[in-house]
Amino acid sequence: MIKLGEKQKLTVVKKVDFGVYLAEADTPEDKVLLPLKEVPEGTDTGSVLEVFIYKDSEDRPVATVKEPLIMAGGTALLKVVQVTRIGAFLDWGLPKDLLLPFAGQTYRVKEGDEVLVALYTDKSGRLAATMNVYPFLSCDPPYEAGDDVEALLYEKSDTFGIFAAVDMKYSAIIPRTESFGDGLEPGKRVRARVVNVRDDGKLNLSVRDKAYLQMEPDMEKILSLLDSYGGTLPFTEKADPEIIRRETGMSKNEFKRAVGHLYKLRKISLEGGIIKSC
């Protein structure tokens, strides 16, 4: 059976002026065309070629000896080359660009963007891309707690945090308690630390350093905020966690830890529920 979206070895069963027809040895009637311009020199009837199968502009299955940037069921970072009324088109290394329908976009993309997508066959039997990559990511990572990784953020959830793909293929999340702060938005690449590997194989990540390393930048941030507020913060570590997160980009525990250290160093004072510079 000829498989759309995959590489496979097929046999040349017929030569014509515009190319060769390929098929599996046991089903020669199920043929696909390899255009003449892609037929390797010396190819003859009976030759076995490794090809990728997709559909041409007239929706006909066609073979290519070119290597696509993504295979069916896989994920890859692809560039947007055009946005039209039916969706975006991506460069995947083949003559016909790959459609990313609007329904498959987790956020609206624009020409020149690089987006993480998965390749699947839609209801009409055509290959298409989707930015809903969660079901396609691997849960068998080669990492363990404490490892530094590169992650691409691809979807934000108010409930869970920010979903990420490590190395563009391993499933990960920056939990909501770790995902506050500036710039953590879908489409951004970040360096992160593996906090732990869950039982299901997914990675929990943090973009913050370990507590003893994060202390100094957290204290500096609080002192900078004090300067911007004229030397007085209108809240303390007892404030609502959402207020602290919104104002400082820290969790309540992180803010409390940094405030306590600044107080011990006599760089701030705590008077009447207000933090002041010393």
Stockholm file with secondary structure:
# STOCKHOLM 1.0

chainA/1-278         MIKLGEKQKLTVVKKVDFGVYLAEADTPEDKVLLPLKEVPEGTDTGSVLEVFIYKDSEDRPVATVKEPLIMAGGTALLKVVQVTRIGAFLDWGLPKDLLLPFAGQTYRVKEGDEVLVALYTDKSGRLAATMNVYPFLSCDPPYEAGDDVEALLYEKSDTFGIFAAVDMKYSAIIPRTESFGDGLEPGKRVRARVVNVRDDGKLNLSVRDKAYLQMEPDMEKILSLLDSYGGTLPFTEKADPEIIRRETGMSKNEFKRAVGHLYKLRKISLEGGIIKSC
#=GR chainA/1-278 SS CCCTTSEEEEEEEEEETTEEEEEETTEEEEEEEEEGGGCCTTCCTTCEEEEEEEECTTSCEEEESSCCSCCBTCEEEEEEEEEETTEEEEECSSSSCEEEEGGGCSSCCCTTCEEEEEEEECTTSCEEEESCCGGGSBSCCSCCTTCEEEEEEEEEETTTEEEEEETTTEEEEEEGGGCCSTTCCTTCEEEEEEEEECTTSCEEEESSCCHHHHHHHHHHHHHHHHHHTTSEESCCTTSCHHHHHHHHSSCHHHHHHHHHHHHHTTSEEEETTEEEEC
#=GC SS_cons         CCCTTSEEEEEEEEEETTEEEEEETTEEEEEEEEEGGGCCTTCCTTCEEEEEEEECTTSCEEEESSCCSCCBTCEEEEEEEEEETTEEEEECSSSSCEEEEGGGCSSCCCTTCEEEEEEEECTTSCEEEESCCGGGSBSCCSCCTTCEEEEEEEEEETTTEEEEEETTTEEEEEEGGGCCSTTCCTTCEEEEEEEEECTTSCEEEESSCCHHHHHHHHHHHHHHHHHHTTSEESCCTTSCHHHHHHHHSSCHHHHHHHHHHHHHTTSEEEETTEEEEC
//
